[in-house]
Amino acid sequence: MATDKQNAANRINAQKSTGPRSAAGKMKSALNARKHGFAGNAFTVVRLEELDEIYQLRQDALDLYRPVNSQELFAVERIAACQMSLIRATRLEAGLFTTCLDKALDPEGEPMHLMSPELAGDGDIEITRVQNRNFVLGEGFHRSTQKPHTWALFLRYQAQAERQYRRAIQELDRLRALRPEFEKEEPEEIPNEPISPSQPESPQPDPVPQTNPIPVGRTPPSARDPLVALPDDATTPAPQKLPIAPPSRFDPDAFRSITGRPVMPNDPQIVRPGE
């Protein structure tokens, strides 16, 4: 059992530990109950994306939105993942157009299909190199669209990534709007006070406990029968004192009559007082 000094020390220490007060401290304490972390290597494409790329997106989102609980943190991490999907959609778009350009060039790098003379003219207009490459890219795109599912799936993926990003931001805004309600629902702090008022300690040492002496007329505990229950002192009646018989007197005449012994000359004569 704790002493009074220990209880007083516990109360003082409890007053010093009030928990985090700043937004950063509350955010860190909100992660105490999490059983998993944000594993960036699980969301990274091999040989295409750097391992630190999604971590940087996550850190930028944390610095901007500053979540204060685990649910807001999950929403912020979702925003970082959706941003990574948007970046992948942009890379996929660049790769598809590169494929279109590759299909429009021959092995020597020359366009397979040249501009018509009506479009190129007879040299009266200047066609830049960039315009020529755009024409070749368009030609490759036309060849790639012969398989309609490729670009349809890409556009669907791009639109889905944009919708997921907007929904993640809306979900975070919804959680941030609930902060005042969460603060109202927080239970009031219960003071760390003892149930019974503390009593001042006595400067004198505690008395040494004494063994209970065995009362007179009581059987010691070691000699009691364990199978017989001992009655309570309150219900046990006081022992009654037996009457003390008077000392007996020897009657020689009665003794001789019982034993049939005659009187002998040398028998002692008993003289009693008062006879």
Secondary structure, 3 states (H helix, E strand, C coil): CCCHHHHHHHHHHHHHCCCCCCHHHHHHHCCCCCCCCCCHHHHCCCCCCCHHHHHHHHHHHHHHHCCCCHHHHHHHHHHHHHHHHHHHHHHHHHHHHHHHHHHCECCCCCECCCCCHHHHCCCCCCCCHHHHHHHHHHHHHHHHCCCHHHHHHHHHHHHHHHHHHHHHHHHHHHHHHCHHHHHHHCCCCCCCCCCCCCCCCCCCCCCCCCCCCCCCCCCCHHHCCCCCCCCCCCCCCCCCCCCCCCCCCCCHHHHHHHHCCCCCCCCCCCCCCCC
